[in-house]
Amino acid sequence: MMAKCIQLDMECAALCYAAAQLMSLGSSKAKELCLLCAEVCEACAAECGMHKMIHCQECAAACKTCAEECREM
């Protein structure tokens, strides 16, 4: 039941970590990765937002915030 949610959580975390690393290195590809990161964060937020558990709602809120920040890069 939660397989898609867990998969998106792990993808989101991996992309966020990679985006942060590229930004810290001043990479010319950081902006492109941040856009992809925003897409995955939005998908994760939508999926987690469908579940009523508190940790899922907190994850959805964090992913929405992350997506907004990534789009501003």
N, C-alpha and C positions, 0 to 999 in steps of 0.2 A: 504493500500500500504506500509506503514511504520511499520506495526505491528511486523514483524520479527526483524527489526532494533531496535525498541524500546525494545523488549524483550531481545535481546542480550545486549543492553546497560545496562539494569537493572541487568542482570545476571553478566555481567563483573564487574560492580560497586560493587555488593555484594561480589563477589569472591575476588576482589582486597582488599576490606576492611577486609575480613576474613583473607586473606593471610598476610596483614600487622599486624593484631592483633596477629596471631600465631607467626610471626617472632619476634615481640616485646616481646613476652612471652618466646622466646627461645624454642618453641615447637619442638619436634622430628618429628612432622607431617607437619611442615611448608613446607619442600621441596616437599612433595607429593601434597599439596594444590597448591603450586606455579606452578607445572606442569599442573594441571588442569586449573588454572587461565590463564596460557599461551595459552592453547588450546582455551578457551573461548574468550580471547582477540584477538587471530588470527581470529576466526570466526567473531567476532564483527568488526574487521578491514576490513575484506573482504566484509561484508555486507554493512557497512557504506561507504566503498570506491566505491560502485556502485552508490551512490547518489551524485548528483552534488552540493548540497547545501554546503556552506562553513563550517557550523558547523559539517556536516557529514564528510567532508574531514579532518577537525581538529581532530575529534573523531577517525577516521581511523588511522591517524598518531600517536596519543597518544596511541592507543591500540597496534599498532605495536611495539612501544617503550616499553610498559609495558610487552608485550609478550617476547621480547628479554631479558629484565631484569629478568623476572621470570624464564626463561630457564637457566640463569646463576647462580641461587641459588643452 
